[in-house]
Amino acid sequence: MSNIANHPGLKTILRLDAVTCAAVAALQLALPGQLHAWLGIAPALLIGSAVFLLAYVALLLVMARAGSLWNWLLQCVVIGNVGWGIGCLVLALALPGTTALGKGYLAVQALCVFVIAAWQWRAGLQGRPSFPAARHA
């Protein structure tokens, strides 16, 4: 398994992802009924996604504290963020009863996770060890 160095930039991005996810989870757990009225998103979806986010936050915090990461784990996080963003866009376009504010909430979430995924990918590339070019005889 190949490891990547968990350099300070990647640690910061992982913590930022954790903080934003924790904030969204806290909001959705604290106000599911009110958010349903404003956004038109079912309370069960708000609560379920918030519980998932809390588990994800724990993973991100463990990753941010690690000295190095398995490359595949960071790739899973990046792919997961891209998937979350696509899911938000699909819900914004196809979820019945979603209000204009709800569509905006989902679109902003999608934009944020796409940006964070790009930052994570870029920081992961910078953390990979560089190898000298092979010499030809």
The first five atom37 places (N, CA, C, CB, O) and aatype in JSON, in Angstrom:
{
  "aatype": [12, 15, 2, 9, 0, 2, 8, 14, 7, 10, 11, 16, 9, 10, 1, 10, 3, 0, 19, 16, 4, 0, 0, 19, 0, 0, 10, 5, 10, 0, 10, 14, 7, 5, 10, 8, 0, 17, 10, 7, 9, 0, 14, 0, 10, 10, 9, 7, 15, 0, 19, 13, 10, 10, 0, 18, 19, 0, 10, 10, 10, 19, 12, 0, 1, 0, 7, 15, 10, 17, 2, 17, 10, 10, 5, 4, 19, 19, 9, 7, 2, 19, 7, 17, 7, 9, 7, 4, 10, 19, 10, 0, 10, 0, 10, 14, 7, 16, 16, 0, 10, 7, 11, 7, 18, 10, 0, 19, 5, 0, 10, 4, 19, 13, 19, 9, 0, 0, 17, 5, 17, 1, 0, 7, 10, 5, 7, 1, 14, 15, 13, 14, 0, 0, 1, 8, 0],
  "atom_mask": [
    [1, 1, 1, 1, 1],
    [1, 1, 1, 1, 1],
    [1, 1, 1, 1, 1],
    [1, 1, 1, 1, 1],
    [1, 1, 1, 1, 1],
    [1, 1, 1, 1, 1],
    [1, 1, 1, 1, 1],
    [1, 1, 1, 1, 1],
    [1, 1, 1, 0, 1],
    [1, 1, 1, 1, 1],
    [1, 1, 1, 1, 1],
    [1, 1, 1, 1, 1],
    [1, 1, 1, 1, 1],
    [1, 1, 1, 1, 1],
    [1, 1, 1, 1, 1],
    [1, 1, 1, 1, 1],
    [1, 1, 1, 1, 1],
    [1, 1, 1, 1, 1],
    [1, 1, 1, 1, 1],
    [1, 1, 1, 1, 1],
    [1, 1, 1, 1, 1],
    [1, 1, 1, 1, 1],
    [1, 1, 1, 1, 1],
    [1, 1, 1, 1, 1],
    [1, 1, 1, 1, 1],
    [1, 1, 1, 1, 1],
    [1, 1, 1, 1, 1],
    [1, 1, 1, 1, 1],
    [1, 1, 1, 1, 1],
    [1, 1, 1, 1, 1],
    [1, 1, 1, 1, 1],
    [1, 1, 1, 1, 1],
    [1, 1, 1, 0, 1],
    [1, 1, 1, 1, 1],
    [1, 1, 1, 1, 1],
    [1, 1, 1, 1, 1],
    [1, 1, 1, 1, 1],
    [1, 1, 1, 1, 1],
    [1, 1, 1, 1, 1],
    [1, 1, 1, 0, 1],
    [1, 1, 1, 1, 1],
    [1, 1, 1, 1, 1],
    [1, 1, 1, 1, 1],
    [1, 1, 1, 1, 1],
    [1, 1, 1, 1, 1],
    [1, 1, 1, 1, 1],
    [1, 1, 1, 1, 1],
    [1, 1, 1, 0, 1],
    [1, 1, 1, 1, 1],
    [1, 1, 1, 1, 1],
    [1, 1, 1, 1, 1],
    [1, 1, 1, 1, 1],
    [1, 1, 1, 1, 1],
    [1, 1, 1, 1, 1],
    [1, 1, 1, 1, 1],
    [1, 1, 1, 1, 1],
    [1, 1, 1, 1, 1],
    [1, 1, 1, 1, 1],
    [1, 1, 1, 1, 1],
    [1, 1, 1, 1, 1],
    [1, 1, 1, 1, 1],
    [1, 1, 1, 1, 1],
    [1, 1, 1, 1, 1],
    [1, 1, 1, 1, 1],
    [1, 1, 1, 1, 1],
    [1, 1, 1, 1, 1],
    [1, 1, 1, 0, 1],
    [1, 1, 1, 1, 1],
    [1, 1, 1, 1, 1],
    [1, 1, 1, 1, 1],
    [1, 1, 1, 1, 1],
    [1, 1, 1, 1, 1],
    [1, 1, 1, 1, 1],
    [1, 1, 1, 1, 1],
    [1, 1, 1, 1, 1],
    [1, 1, 1, 1, 1],
    [1, 1, 1, 1, 1],
    [1, 1, 1, 1, 1],
    [1, 1, 1, 1, 1],
    [1, 1, 1, 0, 1],
    [1, 1, 1, 1, 1],
    [1, 1, 1, 1, 1],
    [1, 1, 1, 0, 1],
    [1, 1, 1, 1, 1],
    [1, 1, 1, 0, 1],
    [1, 1, 1, 1, 1],
    [1, 1, 1, 0, 1],
    [1, 1, 1, 1, 1],
    [1, 1, 1, 1, 1],
    [1, 1, 1, 1, 1],
    [1, 1, 1, 1, 1],
    [1, 1, 1, 1, 1],
    [1, 1, 1, 1, 1],
    [1, 1, 1, 1, 1],
    [1, 1, 1, 1, 1],
    [1, 1, 1, 1, 1],
    [1, 1, 1, 0, 1],
    [1, 1, 1, 1, 1],
    [1, 1, 1, 1, 1],
    [1, 1, 1, 1, 1],
    [1, 1, 1, 1, 1],
    [1, 1, 1, 0, 1],
    [1, 1, 1, 1, 1],
    [1, 1, 1, 0, 1],
    [1, 1, 1, 1, 1],
    [1, 1, 1, 1, 1],
    [1, 1, 1, 1, 1],
    [1, 1, 1, 1, 1],
    [1, 1, 1, 1, 1],
    [1, 1, 1, 1, 1],
    [1, 1, 1, 1, 1],
    [1, 1, 1, 1, 1],
    [1, 1, 1, 1, 1],
    [1, 1, 1, 1, 1],
    [1, 1, 1, 1, 1],
    [1, 1, 1, 1, 1],
    [1, 1, 1, 1, 1],
    [1, 1, 1, 1, 1],
    [1, 1, 1, 1, 1],
    [1, 1, 1, 1, 1],
    [1, 1, 1, 1, 1],
    [1, 1, 1, 1, 1],
    [1, 1, 1, 1, 1],
    [1, 1, 1, 0, 1],
    [1, 1, 1, 1, 1],
    [1, 1, 1, 1, 1],
    [1, 1, 1, 0, 1],
    [1, 1, 1, 1, 1],
    [1, 1, 1, 1, 1],
    [1, 1, 1, 1, 1],
    [1, 1, 1, 1, 1],
    [1, 1, 1, 1, 1],
    [1, 1, 1, 1, 1],
    [1, 1, 1, 1, 1],
    [1, 1, 1, 1, 1],
    [1, 1, 1, 1, 1],
    [1, 1, 1, 1, 1]
  ],
  "atom_positions": [
    [[0.84, -1.18, 0.0], [0.0, 0.0, 0.0], [0.88, 1.23, 0.0], [-0.95, 0.0, 1.21], [1.86, 1.31, 0.73]],
    [[0.52, 2.17, -0.81], [1.32, 3.38, -0.87], [0.78, 4.42, 0.1], [1.35, 3.94, -2.31], [-0.43, 4.61, 0.23]],
    [[1.7, 5.07, 0.77], [1.34, 6.11, 1.73], [1.67, 7.47, 1.14], [2.07, 5.91, 3.07], [2.56, 7.61, 0.3]],
    [[0.95, 8.48, 1.61], [1.29, 9.86, 1.27], [1.55, 10.59, 2.57], [0.14, 10.55, 0.45], [0.96, 10.29, 3.61]],
    [[2.44, 11.55, 2.5], [2.73, 12.37, 3.68], [1.51, 13.22, 3.97], [4.0, 13.25, 3.46], [0.9, 13.79, 3.07]],
    [[1.18, 13.32, 5.24], [0.04, 14.14, 5.65], [0.59, 15.52, 6.01], [-0.74, 13.5, 6.86], [0.74, 15.86, 7.18]],
    [[0.89, 16.31, 4.99], [1.52, 17.61, 5.22], [0.51, 18.61, 5.79], [2.13, 18.15, 3.91], [-0.69, 18.36, 5.74]],
    [[0.99, 19.73, 6.33], [0.11, 20.69, 7.0], [-1.06, 21.18, 6.14], [0.91, 21.86, 7.44], [-2.16, 21.38, 6.66]],
    [[-0.85, 21.37, 4.84], [-1.94, 21.83, 3.99], [-3.07, 20.82, 3.92], [0.0, 0.0, 0.0], [-4.24, 21.19, 3.97]],
    [[-2.73, 19.55, 3.82], [-3.75, 18.5, 3.78], [-4.46, 18.4, 5.13], [-3.13, 17.15, 3.4], [-5.67, 18.22, 5.18]],
    [[-3.69, 18.51, 6.21], [-4.3, 18.47, 7.55], [-5.32, 19.6, 7.71], [-3.21, 18.57, 8.64], [-6.4, 19.39, 8.26]],
    [[-4.97, 20.78, 7.23], [-5.88, 21.92, 7.32], [-7.15, 21.67, 6.52], [-5.18, 23.2, 6.83], [-8.25, 21.98, 6.99]],
    [[-7.01, 21.13, 5.33], [-8.17, 20.87, 4.48], [-9.06, 19.8, 5.1], [-7.72, 20.44, 3.07], [-10.28, 19.91, 5.07]],
    [[-8.45, 18.76, 5.67], [-9.25, 17.72, 6.33], [-10.01, 18.3, 7.52], [-8.34, 16.56, 6.79], [-11.17, 17.96, 7.75]],
    [[-9.35, 19.18, 8.28], [-10.03, 19.82, 9.42], [-11.15, 20.74, 8.95], [-9.02, 20.61, 10.27], [-12.22, 20.79, 9.56]],
    [[-10.91, 21.48, 7.87], [-11.95, 22.35, 7.32], [-13.16, 21.52, 6.89], [-11.41, 23.16, 6.12], [-14.3, 21.89, 7.16]],
    [[-12.91, 20.41, 6.22], [-13.99, 19.51, 5.82], [-14.74, 19.04, 7.06], [-13.43, 18.3, 5.02], [-15.98, 19.0, 7.06]],
    [[-14.02, 18.66, 8.11], [-14.65, 18.19, 9.34], [-15.51, 19.27, 9.99], [-13.59, 17.71, 10.33], [-16.62, 19.0, 10.43]],
    [[-15.0, 20.49, 10.05], [-15.74, 21.59, 10.67], [-17.01, 21.91, 9.89], [-14.86, 22.85, 10.77], [-18.07, 22.09, 10.48]],
    [[-16.91, 21.97, 8.57], [-18.1, 22.28, 7.78], [-19.13, 21.17, 7.88], [-17.72, 22.52, 6.3], [-20.33, 21.43, 7.96]],
    [[-18.68, 19.92, 7.87], [-19.61, 18.8, 8.0], [-20.26, 18.78, 9.38], [-18.88, 17.46, 7.76], [-21.46, 18.51, 9.5]],
    [[-19.49, 19.08, 10.42], [-20.04, 19.12, 11.77], [-21.08, 20.23, 11.9], [-18.92, 19.32, 12.81], [-22.11, 20.05, 12.55]],
    [[-20.83, 21.37, 11.27], [-21.79, 22.47, 11.32], [-23.09, 22.1, 10.62], [-21.19, 23.73, 10.68], [-24.18, 22.36, 11.14]],
    [[-22.99, 21.49, 9.45], [-24.19, 21.07, 8.73], [-24.94, 20.02, 9.54], [-23.82, 20.5, 7.32], [-26.17, 20.08, 9.65]],
    [[-24.22, 19.05, 10.11], [-24.86, 18.0, 10.91], [-25.56, 18.6, 12.12], [-23.81, 16.96, 11.36], [-26.69, 18.22, 12.42]],
    [[-24.91, 19.52, 12.81], [-25.51, 20.14, 13.99], [-26.79, 20.88, 13.62], [-24.52, 21.1, 14.66], [-27.8, 20.78, 14.32]],
    [[-26.75, 21.62, 12.53], [-27.93, 22.36, 12.07], [-29.07, 21.41, 11.76], [-27.59, 23.21, 10.84], [-30.21, 21.62, 12.18]],
    [[-28.77, 20.36, 11.01], [-29.81, 19.43, 10.58], [-30.36, 18.61, 11.75], [-29.26, 18.49, 9.51], [-31.53, 18.24, 11.74]],
    [[-29.54, 18.32, 12.76], [-30.02, 17.59, 13.93], [-30.8, 18.49, 14.88], [-28.85, 16.95, 14.67], [-31.75, 18.04, 15.53]],
    [[-30.41, 19.75, 14.97], [-31.07, 20.68, 15.89], [-32.41, 21.17, 15.38], [-30.16, 21.86, 16.15], [-33.33, 21.41, 16.17]],
    [[-32.55, 21.32, 14.07], [-33.75, 21.95, 13.51], [-34.38, 21.18, 12.35], [-33.42, 23.34, 13.04], [-34.7, 21.79, 11.33]],
    [[-34.57, 19.88, 12.46], [-35.1, 19.16, 11.29], [-36.5, 19.62, 10.87], [-35.13, 17.69, 11.58], [-36.79, 19.71, 9.68]],
    [[-37.35, 19.91, 11.83], [-38.71, 20.36, 11.51], [-38.72, 21.73, 10.84], [0.0, 0.0, 0.0], [-39.4, 21.93, 9.84]],
    [[-37.96, 22.65, 11.39], [-37.89, 24.0, 10.82], [-37.23, 23.98, 9.45], [-37.13, 24.94, 11.75], [-37.68, 24.66, 8.52]],
    [[-36.17, 23.19, 9.31], [-35.51, 23.09, 8.01], [-36.44, 22.46, 6.98], [-34.22, 22.27, 8.12], [-36.42, 22.84, 5.81]],
    [[-37.25, 21.49, 7.4], [-38.22, 20.9, 6.48], [-39.18, 21.98, 5.97], [-39.02, 19.76, 7.17], [-39.48, 22.04, 4.78]],
    [[-39.64, 22.84, 6.87], [-40.56, 23.91, 6.47], [-39.88, 24.89, 5.51], [-41.08, 24.66, 7.7], [-40.5, 25.34, 4.55]],
    [[-38.64, 25.22, 5.76], [-37.93, 26.18, 4.92], [-37.42, 25.58, 3.61], [-36.76, 26.76, 5.68], [-37.51, 26.21, 2.55]],
    [[-36.9, 24.35, 3.7], [-36.2, 23.76, 2.55], [-37.05, 22.77, 1.76], [-34.96, 23.07, 3.03], [-36.78, 22.51, 0.58]],
    [[-38.07, 22.22, 2.4], [-38.88, 21.2, 1.74], [-38.19, 19.85, 1.68], [0.0, 0.0, 0.0], [-38.57, 18.99, 0.88]],
    [[-37.18, 19.65, 2.5], [-36.45, 18.37, 2.56], [-36.96, 17.61, 3.78], [-34.88, 18.6, 2.65], [-37.07, 18.16, 4.88]],
    [[-37.28, 16.34, 3.58], [-37.86, 15.51, 4.64], [-36.95, 15.45, 5.86], [-38.13, 14.1, 4.12], [-35.74, 15.32, 5.73]],
    [[-37.55, 15.56, 7.07], [-36.75, 15.46, 8.29], [-35.92, 14.17, 8.36], [-37.66, 15.55, 9.5], [-34.8, 14.19, 8.86]],
    [[-36.46, 13.06, 7.88], [-35.71, 11.79, 7.92], [-34.43, 11.89, 7.09], [-36.59, 10.63, 7.4], [-33.39, 11.36, 7.49]],
    [[-34.49, 12.55, 5.95], [-33.3, 12.73, 5.12], [-32.3, 13.67, 5.8], [-33.68, 13.29, 3.72], [-31.1, 13.43, 5.77]],
    [[-32.8, 14.72, 6.42], [-31.93, 15.65, 7.13], [-31.23, 14.96, 8.3], [-32.74, 16.86, 7.64], [-30.02, 15.13, 8.49]],
    [[-31.98, 14.2, 9.09], [-31.41, 13.53, 10.26], [-30.46, 12.41, 9.82], [-32.53, 12.96, 11.16], [-29.36, 12.28, 10.36]],
    [[-30.88, 11.61, 8.85], [-30.04, 10.51, 8.37], [-28.71, 10.99, 7.81], [0.0, 0.0, 0.0], [-27.66, 10.42, 8.1]],
    [[-28.76, 12.05, 7.01], [-27.51, 12.56, 6.44], [-26.65, 13.2, 7.53], [-27.81, 13.59, 5.33], [-25.42, 13.16, 7.44]],
    [[-27.27, 13.8, 8.54], [-26.51, 14.39, 9.65], [-25.77, 13.32, 10.45], [-27.44, 15.2, 10.57], [-24.62, 13.52, 10.83]],
    [[-26.43, 12.21, 10.71], [-25.78, 11.12, 11.44], [-24.59, 10.58, 10.64], [-26.8, 9.97, 11.74], [-23.53, 10.32, 11.2]],
    [[-24.78, 10.41, 9.33], [-23.67, 9.98, 8.48], [-22.52, 10.99, 8.57], [-24.14, 9.82, 7.01], [-21.36, 10.6, 8.69]],
    [[-22.85, 12.28, 8.5], [-21.81, 13.31, 8.54], [-21.01, 13.26, 9.84], [-22.43, 14.69, 8.38], [-19.8, 13.49, 9.83]],
    [[-21.65, 12.95, 10.95], [-20.92, 12.87, 12.22], [-19.89, 11.74, 12.2], [-21.9, 12.67, 13.39], [-18.79, 11.91, 12.71]],
    [[-20.25, 10.61, 11.61], [-19.27, 9.52, 11.47], [-18.13, 9.94, 10.55], [-19.96, 8.24, 10.92], [-16.97, 9.63, 10.8]],
    [[-18.47, 10.65, 9.49], [-17.47, 11.14, 8.54], [-16.54, 12.14, 9.21], [-18.16, 11.79, 7.31], [-15.33, 12.14, 8.96]],
    [[-17.08, 13.0, 10.06], [-16.27, 13.97, 10.81], [-15.23, 13.23, 11.65], [-17.16, 14.87, 11.71], [-14.07, 13.64, 11.7]],
    [[-15.64, 12.17, 12.32], [-14.7, 11.39, 13.14], [-13.56, 10.84, 12.28], [-15.43, 10.24, 13.86], [-12.39, 10.91, 12.68]],
    [[-13.89, 10.3, 11.11], [-12.86, 9.79, 10.2], [-11.91, 10.91, 9.79], [-13.51, 9.15, 8.96], [-10.69, 10.72, 9.8]],
    [[-12.44, 12.06, 9.42], [-11.6, 13.17, 8.98], [-10.65, 13.63, 10.08], [-12.47, 14.34, 8.53], [-9.49, 13.93, 9.81]],
    [[-11.14, 13.67, 11.3], [-10.28, 14.12, 12.41], [-9.16, 13.11, 12.68], [-11.12, 14.32, 13.68], [-8.04, 13.51, 12.99]],
    [[-9.46, 11.82, 12.57], [-8.41, 10.81, 12.72], [-7.39, 10.97, 11.6], [-9.02, 9.37, 12.71], [-6.18, 10.91, 11.84]],
    [[-7.86, 11.17, 10.39], [-6.95, 11.35, 9.25], [-6.08, 12.59, 9.43], [-7.75, 11.45, 7.94], [-4.89, 12.56, 9.1]],
    [[-6.66, 13.67, 9.94], [-5.91, 14.92, 10.11], [-4.81, 14.77, 11.15], [-6.86, 16.05, 10.51], [-3.8, 15.49, 11.1]],
    [[-4.98, 13.86, 12.1], [-3.97, 13.67, 13.15], [-2.88, 12.68, 12.75], [-4.63, 13.19, 14.41], [-1.83, 12.64, 13.38]],
    [[-3.12, 11.9, 11.71], [-2.16, 10.86, 11.31], [-0.91, 11.48, 10.7], [-2.81, 9.89, 10.32], [-0.96, 12.55, 10.08]],
    [[0.21, 10.8, 10.87], [1.46, 11.26, 10.27], [1.49, 11.04, 8.77], [0.0, 0.0, 0.0], [2.06, 11.84, 8.03]],
    [[0.88, 9.95, 8.34], [0.77, 9.67, 6.9], [-0.54, 8.94, 6.67], [2.0, 8.83, 6.38], [-1.14, 8.41, 7.6]],
    [[-0.97, 8.92, 5.44], [-2.25, 8.3, 5.07], [-2.04, 7.3, 3.96], [-3.27, 9.37, 4.65], [-1.14, 7.44, 3.13]],
    [[-2.89, 6.3, 3.95], [-2.92, 5.43, 2.79], [-3.52, 6.22, 1.64], [-3.73, 4.13, 3.07], [-4.52, 6.91, 1.8]],
    [[-2.9, 6.11, 0.51], [-3.36, 6.81, -0.68], [-4.82, 6.47, -0.98], [-2.47, 6.47, -1.88], [-5.6, 7.35, -1.32]],
    [[-5.18, 5.2, -0.87], [-6.55, 4.77, -1.19], [-7.57, 5.42, -0.26], [-6.67, 3.25, -1.11], [-8.7, 5.69, -0.68]],
    [[-7.19, 5.68, 1.0], [-8.13, 6.29, 1.94], [-8.43, 7.73, 1.54], [-7.56, 6.24, 3.37], [-9.59, 8.16, 1.56]],
    [[-7.4, 8.48, 1.18], [-7.63, 9.84, 0.71], [-8.45, 9.83, -0.58], [-6.3, 10.58, 0.5], [-9.33, 10.68, -0.76]],
    [[-8.16, 8.89, -1.47], [-8.94, 8.79, -2.7], [-10.41, 8.51, -2.39], [-8.37, 7.69, -3.61], [-11.3, 9.06, -3.05]],
    [[-10.68, 7.66, -1.4], [-12.07, 7.39, -1.01], [-12.76, 8.65, -0.5], [-12.11, 6.29, 0.07], [-13.92, 8.89, -0.81]],
    [[-12.04, 9.45, 0.27], [-12.61, 10.7, 0.79], [-12.92, 11.65, -0.37], [-11.63, 11.37, 1.79], [-13.99, 12.25, -0.41]],
    [[-11.99, 11.78, -1.29], [-12.21, 12.67, -2.44], [-13.39, 12.18, -3.28], [-10.93, 12.76, -3.32], [-14.27, 12.96, -3.63]],
    [[-13.41, 10.89, -3.58], [-14.51, 10.33, -4.37], [-15.83, 10.46, -3.61], [-14.24, 8.84, -4.71], [-16.87, 10.75, -4.21]],
    [[-15.78, 10.25, -2.3], [-16.98, 10.43, -1.48], [-17.5, 11.85, -1.53], [0.0, 0.0, 0.0], [-18.71, 12.07, -1.61]],
    [[-16.6, 12.82, -1.47], [-17.03, 14.22, -1.56], [-17.64, 14.53, -2.92], [-15.85, 15.15, -1.29], [-18.65, 15.23, -3.01]],
    [[-17.02, 14.03, -3.97], [-17.59, 14.24, -5.31], [-18.97, 13.59, -5.39], [-16.64, 13.66, -6.42], [-19.9, 14.17, -5.94]],
    [[-19.09, 12.38, -4.85], [-20.38, 11.7, -4.84], [-21.43, 12.46, -4.05], [0.0, 0.0, 0.0], [-22.58, 12.54, -4.46]],
    [[-21.02, 13.02, -2.91], [-21.95, 13.82, -2.09], [-22.42, 15.04, -2.89], [-21.26, 14.26, -0.76], [-23.6, 15.38, -2.89]],
    [[-21.49, 15.69, -3.55], [-21.85, 16.86, -4.35], [-22.81, 16.5, -5.47], [0.0, 0.0, 0.0], [-23.79, 17.22, -5.71]],
    [[-22.55, 15.4, -6.17], [-23.45, 14.96, -7.24], [-24.82, 14.62, -6.65], [-22.87, 13.74, -7.99], [-25.85, 14.97, -7.23]],
    [[-24.82, 13.94, -5.51], [-26.08, 13.62, -4.85], [-26.88, 14.86, -4.49], [0.0, 0.0, 0.0], [-28.1, 14.89, -4.66]],
    [[-26.2, 15.89, -4.0], [-26.88, 17.15, -3.67], [-27.5, 17.78, -4.91], [-25.89, 18.14, -3.02], [-28.63, 18.27, -4.86]],
    [[-26.76, 17.76, -6.01], [-27.3, 18.33, -7.25], [-28.49, 17.53, -7.76], [-26.21, 18.38, -8.33], [-29.48, 18.11, -8.21]],
    [[-28.41, 16.21, -7.69], [-29.54, 15.38, -8.11], [-30.76, 15.67, -7.24], [-29.17, 13.87, -8.03], [-31.86, 15.82, -7.76]],
    [[-30.56, 15.75, -5.93], [-31.68, 16.06, -5.04], [-32.25, 17.45, -5.33], [-31.23, 15.98, -3.58], [-33.47, 17.64, -5.33]],
    [[-31.38, 18.42, -5.58], [-31.85, 19.78, -5.88], [-32.72, 19.79, -7.12], [-30.66, 20.73, -6.06], [-33.68, 20.56, -7.2]],
    [[-32.39, 18.96, -8.09], [-33.14, 18.94, -9.34], [-34.35, 18.01, -9.31], [-32.23, 18.53, -10.46], [-35.33, 18.26, -10.01]],
    [[-34.3, 16.95, -8.52], [-35.32, 15.9, -8.64], [-36.16, 15.65, -7.39], [-34.67, 14.65, -9.04], [-37.18, 14.97, -7.48]],
    [[-35.76, 16.16, -6.24], [-36.5, 15.86, -5.02], [-37.81, 16.63, -5.0], [-35.66, 16.21, -3.77], [-37.81, 17.86, -5.0]],
    [[-38.94, 15.92, -4.99], [-40.24, 16.61, -5.01], [-40.44, 17.44, -3.73], [-41.38, 15.6, -5.16], [-40.05, 17.02, -2.64]],
    [[-41.03, 18.59, -3.89], [-41.37, 19.43, -2.75], [-40.26, 20.33, -2.25], [0.0, 0.0, 0.0], [-40.48, 21.12, -1.33]],
    [[-39.09, 20.24, -2.84], [-37.98, 21.08, -2.4], [-38.27, 22.53, -2.78], [-36.64, 20.61, -3.03], [-38.62, 22.83, -3.92]],
    [[-38.11, 23.43, -1.82], [-38.34, 24.85, -2.07], [-37.14, 25.45, -2.8], [-38.61, 25.61, -0.74], [-36.1, 24.8, -2.95]],
    [[-37.3, 26.68, -3.24], [-36.17, 27.38, -3.88], [-35.0, 27.5, -2.89], [-36.61, 28.79, -4.38], [-33.84, 27.35, -3.28]],
    [[-35.31, 27.77, -1.64], [-34.27, 27.84, -0.61], [-33.6, 26.47, -0.43], [-34.86, 28.34, 0.74], [-32.39, 26.39, -0.24]],
    [[-34.39, 25.42, -0.49], [-33.85, 24.06, -0.39], [-32.93, 23.73, -1.55], [0.0, 0.0, 0.0], [-31.88, 23.12, -1.36]],
    [[-33.33, 24.13, -2.74], [-32.48, 23.91, -3.92], [-31.16, 24.67, -3.76], [-33.21, 24.34, -5.22], [-30.1, 24.16, -4.1]],
    [[-31.25, 25.9, -3.25], [-30.04, 26.68, -3.01], [-29.15, 26.06, -1.95], [0.0, 0.0, 0.0], [-27.93, 26.03, -2.1]],
    [[-29.76, 25.56, -0.88], [-29.02, 24.89, 0.19], [-28.25, 23.7, -0.36], [-29.99, 24.42, 1.31], [-27.07, 23.51, -0.04]],
    [[-28.9, 22.9, -1.18], [-28.26, 21.73, -1.77], [-27.18, 22.13, -2.79], [-29.3, 20.84, -2.45], [-26.13, 21.5, -2.85]],
    [[-27.45, 23.17, -3.57], [-26.47, 23.62, -4.56], [-25.21, 24.18, -3.89], [-27.09, 24.68, -5.49], [-24.1, 23.92, -4.34]],
    [[-25.39, 24.94, -2.82], [-24.24, 25.49, -2.09], [-23.43, 24.36, -1.46], [-24.7, 26.49, -1.0], [-22.2, 24.38, -1.48]],
    [[-24.13, 23.37, -0.9], [-23.44, 22.21, -0.34], [-22.62, 21.5, -1.42], [-24.44, 21.23, 0.3], [-21.47, 21.12, -1.19]],
    [[-23.22, 21.32, -2.6], [-22.51, 20.67, -3.71], [-21.26, 21.46, -4.08], [-23.44, 20.53, -4.94], [-20.18, 20.89, -4.23]],
    [[-21.4, 22.76, -4.24], [-20.26, 23.59, -4.61], [-19.15, 23.48, -3.57], [-20.69, 25.06, -4.77], [-17.98, 23.32, -3.92]],
    [[-19.51, 23.56, -2.3], [-18.51, 23.48, -1.23], [-17.77, 22.15, -1.24], [-19.17, 23.69, 0.13], [-16.55, 22.13, -1.12]],
    [[-18.5, 21.04, -1.39], [-17.8, 19.75, -1.35], [-16.97, 19.52, -2.61], [-18.8, 18.61, -1.17], [-15.95, 18.83, -2.55]],
    [[-17.39, 20.07, -3.74], [-16.55, 19.96, -4.95], [-15.23, 20.71, -4.75], [-17.3, 20.52, -6.19], [-14.17, 20.21, -5.12]],
    [[-15.3, 21.9, -4.16], [-14.09, 22.68, -3.91], [-13.18, 21.96, -2.91], [-14.45, 24.1, -3.39], [-11.97, 21.86, -3.12]],
    [[-13.77, 21.46, -1.83], [-12.97, 20.75, -0.82], [-12.35, 19.5, -1.42], [-13.84, 20.39, 0.39], [-11.19, 19.19, -1.13]],
    [[-13.09, 18.77, -2.24], [-12.54, 17.56, -2.89], [-11.34, 17.93, -3.78], [-13.63, 16.86, -3.74], [-10.34, 17.22, -3.79]],
    [[-11.46, 19.02, -4.51], [-10.34, 19.45, -5.36], [-9.13, 19.82, -4.52], [-10.76, 20.66, -6.24], [-8.0, 19.46, -4.86]],
    [[-9.35, 20.52, -3.42], [-8.24, 20.88, -2.52], [-7.6, 19.63, -1.93], [-8.73, 21.81, -1.4], [-6.38, 19.53, -1.86]],
    [[-8.43, 18.67, -1.5], [-7.9, 17.44, -0.92], [-7.07, 16.68, -1.95], [-9.04, 16.55, -0.4], [-5.98, 16.19, -1.63]],
    [[-7.57, 16.59, -3.16], [-6.84, 15.88, -4.21], [-5.5, 16.55, -4.47], [-7.68, 15.82, -5.5], [-4.46, 15.89, -4.56]],
    [[-5.54, 17.85, -4.6], [-4.31, 18.61, -4.89], [-3.3, 18.46, -3.75], [-4.64, 20.11, -5.1], [-2.12, 18.23, -3.99]],
    [[-3.76, 18.59, -2.51], [-2.87, 18.46, -1.36], [-2.32, 17.04, -1.26], [-3.6, 18.84, -0.07], [-1.17, 16.84, -0.87]],
    [[-3.13, 16.05, -1.6], [-2.67, 14.67, -1.59], [-1.58, 14.43, -2.61], [0.0, 0.0, 0.0], [-0.63, 13.7, -2.35]],
    [[-1.72, 15.04, -3.78], [-0.67, 14.92, -4.79], [0.63, 15.54, -4.31], [-1.12, 15.59, -6.1], [1.71, 15.01, -4.57]],
    [[0.54, 16.67, -3.61], [1.73, 17.34, -3.11], [2.39, 16.55, -1.99], [1.39, 18.74, -2.63], [3.59, 16.7, -1.74]],
    [[1.62, 15.72, -1.3], [2.16, 14.94, -0.19], [2.82, 13.65, -0.6], [0.0, 0.0, 0.0], [3.44, 12.98, 0.22]],
    [[2.69, 13.27, -1.87], [3.29, 12.01, -2.32], [4.81, 12.16, -2.4], [2.73, 11.6, -3.71], [5.31, 13.22, -2.78]],
    [[5.53, 11.11, -2.03], [6.98, 11.2, -2.14], [7.41, 11.27, -3.59], [7.65, 9.99, -1.45], [6.8, 10.65, -4.47]],
    [[8.44, 12.04, -3.84], [8.94, 12.12, -5.22], [10.1, 11.15, -5.36], [9.38, 13.58, -5.59], [10.92, 11.0, -4.46]],
    [[10.16, 10.5, -6.49], [11.21, 9.54, -6.77], [12.07, 10.07, -7.89], [10.62, 8.15, -7.12], [11.56, 10.66, -8.84]],
    [[13.38, 9.86, -7.8], [14.24, 10.33, -8.89], [13.92, 9.57, -10.17], [15.74, 10.14, -8.52], [13.49, 8.42, -10.14]],
    [[14.11, 10.23, -11.27], [13.85, 9.6, -12.57], [14.8, 8.43, -12.78], [13.99, 10.63, -13.73], [15.95, 8.47, -12.36]],
    [[14.3, 7.41, -13.42], [15.13, 6.23, -13.69], [16.24, 6.61, -14.66], [14.28, 5.05, -14.26], [16.02, 7.37, -15.61]],
    [[17.41, 6.08, -14.42], [18.54, 6.37, -15.31], [18.63, 5.28, -16.36], [19.88, 6.47, -14.51], [18.48, 4.09, -16.07]],
    [[18.88, 5.69, -17.56], [19.06, 4.73, -18.65], [20.55, 4.53, -18.89], [18.34, 5.21, -19.94], [21.31, 5.5, -18.91]],
    [[20.95, 3.28, -19.07], [22.37, 2.97, -19.27], [22.82, 3.28, -20.67], [22.66, 1.52, -18.97], [23.98, 3.08, -21.0]]
  ]
}
